[in-house]
Amino acid sequence: MFHLYKVMEENGTLGSYKFADAGSISVGISKEDRAQILNARLLGTDHRQILMFPYNSGNHWCLIAIDFSRGTAYWMDPLRNRINNDASDVVRMAFDISNKKKPVWRIIKV
């Protein structure tokens, strides 16, 4: 968490945080439904507020933080240095629902 704080501070994206329920966005329902739920959570954030949520693609947990106003998604995974396709699809689809351009992903080493 400290490393994310430092990266966001250096990029000028440091704001307040909001947390989303992992169960509503992780695997279990269709990608489209998860994207709708995520979009609703993102629309509920204040300007410069960071939405954070744990994400499980079915066999592994990671943490995703999204700065919706800047179009940036942060991927934090202690075991992998690549973004999960399922998570990427859900986040991209949530951005599409709000007619925002594709998110810029940043991998945060943990």
Secondary structure, DSSP 8 states (H G I E B T S, - for coil): -HHHHHHHHHTT----EEE--HHHHSTTS-HHHHHHHHHHHHHTS-TT-EEEEEEESSS-EEEEEEETTTTEEEEE-SS-SS--HHHHHHHHHHHHHTT----EEEEE--
